C-alpha cells in the first residue's frame, strides 16, 4: 500500500493521538479498511509524533539563514523555514517531532521546485538581438577620462569629460541641465591633452557629429562620431592610443557585441528560409540582386525556365513592386500566388498579388484553379526603404579590402530591401480549391502571365562548411534511365557525390526518386569500373525538368560513381576547372549581407541548451516595425526583451522544440509547424494556442478565428524549426583572440554562448494569409 493514499486521514488523526478514545476514532475514520492498513497508518502516526534529535541547518543553501533555538536545540533557518517550523509545532502539540522536521524540509523542497518553475517561465523571456549596424565602430577604444570643451552649432560652450576615445568616435559626459540635439555637428577642444602636448593638431576644435545620447538621473552620456577624413589629429590620436593601451584599459564591449552578433548571423544566414531581395530605383523599382543559400535556393529554382534562365524578375516586376510601395507602413507586405503552365516544353509563369486579384475580380477563379496545380505556390513579400549610407562607415573604416569600390558603389544604389518567403502548405489547398465549385473560363487568367524578364545577380552567401565538396565543370555524354524510359543529355558539372546534367527533353522525375545514370564515353577511361546504370537520387530540377541535380545514396564510399570521380580528380591535379560562380563585383555579397541584417524583415529565435534544458535565448527582430512585435511584447516583463509565452507557454517549448528535435530523422534538419493564437486582453491577459493539426476541419478553424477576432486578437504563425550544427568560430577567431588578450573570460563567454545554441526557430506571421484564405477580416485592422 501507499501511505500517500491515506494522507487526508493521517492529517485528521494527528491532533487526536492524545485522546483517550484514539483507537475508536482510528476505526471510525478508517472504517472499511483492513487491519493491515490501520496498523500501518498507526505506525506512521507514531513515527511522525516521535521526538526528533536532528538539527536543521540551511546556511549552505540560504545565506540569510539565522539562529533559531527551540527546546535547547539550535537550528539555522531563514524566515520562510521559521514560519513553517512554528506552524508545524501547532500540529504536533508544540513538540519538536519527526513530523515538524519533515514539514520544514518538505516546505523548502517545494519552495525550490517553485523557484525552478519560475525559472522555467523566465526562460521564455528572450533577449533582443539587434543586428543593425547603425552604431558600428571598429577602431580600438580606450578608457580615458580627460576634460574637454564641447562646442555646439549655436555657440554654446559646455564643460565635459571623456569616458573613452578612439580614432572614429568619442564618448563624453555632461551635466543633465544642458540640452543638445542629436544629429548636429559639434566641435571638441581637448583641453586635457593640451596641457601635456603642444602640437598644432590640438589647437583647433575637432569636428564630430552627435549620433546619440543616453540620459540618466545625474548625467547625459553623448556618443560622437568623427565626420572628416583622417587628419593630423587622427594620426596623433592613433599613436597616443597605441602608446598607452597597456597603461589604460582597452574597452572591448563594442567589439564584444559585434563579434557576438556576427556569431549569431553565421548560424542564421546559411539556414534562413526567406530570400533577401535588393531593388534599385532610377526611374522604377528594379530587382538587382538576391542573396541565396541552400535553404532558400528552391525559391530561385522554381523560377528557372526551360532555357535554364531565372525568371524571378517576372514575379517582382516594377509595376507590382510600385503598387506595394504605396502602402503607408514602414514594412510593406503582400501575398503573391503563382503556378506554372507547361506547354510544348515551355514554362509559362502565372502570378498575381492579392491586390491584383481584388482589382480584377478573379480571386475565386485564380485561387481555386491554381491551387489544383502541383506547381502551386504562395509567397509572402515584404519591402522596406533601404539605408545604404550605413555601408559607408562600415567599409571605409573597417574592412575596405573585403569590398571593392565598384561593389560598394553598387550596394549604395539599393533603394529597397525585400524578403520573399514561401509560405505554401499542402494542407491549405482544399481551402483554396473550395472557393469555386466549377472552373470555367480559365483563359481569363492569361492576363497574369509574366512576360517581362530582366537580369539580376544571384549572390551566394559564403560561409564555412556550406558546401561539403568542390564541384568541377565537365561536359560528357550521359544517359538517364527512369520509369518512363531513357533520355540523353550531357553533364554540366560533377563532384564525387553528385552530378548536374542537362537533358535534350523534359524528364518525368520527382524529388527523392532513384534513377540510373550511364556515362558511355567515360567508360573508355576505365576497365575495372562499370559506369552504366549507376543508382543516383534526384535532389532538384528546373521547372522544365531539363536540368536535373543528382546525388549518390547513403553509402557513398561504395558507390561506383564516387570511386570513379575521386580517381578522376586525383589523376588530373590542376587540370579540372572548379565550378565557382565568378562574381563581377568582389565584396558585393558582404555589403548586401550587411543591408540584409540591418533591415531584418524576419523574426528568428535562437534556442539554447543549458544543463540539460532548453531556453529561448535571443530573438532577432525589428522591434519597432515587425508585425509580430505586439504579440511577443504582450507578456513582456523586461526592457529590451521579448516574451515567447504566446508561442512556447504551457510546456510548448518542450513539445514543439525539444521533442521534435529529438524525433527528427538524422538526414532531416528542419520541420514546419503552423500555429493559431488567440490573445484575450478583455480582463486578465490570457493566451490560447492550437496547432493546425488540432482542428478536425476548416469549420473548426474558422470558429476559433472568429471567436478570437471578436474577443481579442488573432495571430497565425508558420514556425520553421531547424537543427543547427557547430558554430563557425573560425570566422570570428581574430576578434576573439583580440578580446581574449584584454579579457579572456569575455572571449570564453562568447564561445560558450555560441556553442550552446542547438536550434533556430524562424517565425513567419501568416495571419493575413489565413484570414484571406477563409474570407475573413480583422475588425481592428
Secondary structure, 3 states (H helix, E strand, C coil): CCHHHHHHHHHHHHCCCCCCCHHHHHHHHCCCCCHHHHHHHHHHHHHHHCECCCCCECCCCCCCCEEEEECCEEEEECHHHHHHHHHHHHHCCCCCEHHHHHHHHHHHHHHHHHHHHHHHHHCCEEEEECCCCCCCCCCCEEECCCEEEEECCCCCEEEEEEEEECCCEEEEEEECCCCCCCCCEEEEECHHHHCCCCCHHHCCCEEEEEEEEEECCCEEEEEEEECCCCCHHHHHHHHHHHHHCCCCCEECHHHHHHHHHHHHHHHHCCCCCCEEEEEEECCCEEEEEEEECCCCHHHHHHCECCCCCECHHHHCCHHHHHHHCCCCCCCEEEEEEEEEEEECCEEEEEEEEHHHHHHHCCHHHHHHHHCCCCCCEEEEEEEEECCCCHHHHHHHHCCHHHCCHHHHHHHHCCCEEEEEEECCCHHHHHHHHCCCCCCCCHHHHHHHECCCCCCCEEEECCCCCCCCCCCEECCCEEEEEECCEEEEEEEEEEECCEEEEEECCCCCCCCCCEEEEECCCHHHHCCCCCCCCEEEEEEEECCCCCEEEEECCCCHHHCHHHHHHHHHHHHCCCCCCECCCCCCCCCHHHHHHHHHHHCCCCEEEEEEEECCEEEEEEEECCCCCCCCHHHHHCCCCCCCEEECHHHHCCCHHHHHHHHHHHHCCCCCCEEEEEEEEEEECCCCCEEEEEEHHHCCCHHHHHHHHHHHHHCCEEEEEEEEEEECCCCCHHHHHHHHHHHHHHCHHHHHHHHHHHHCEEEEEEEEECHHHHHHHCCCCCCCC
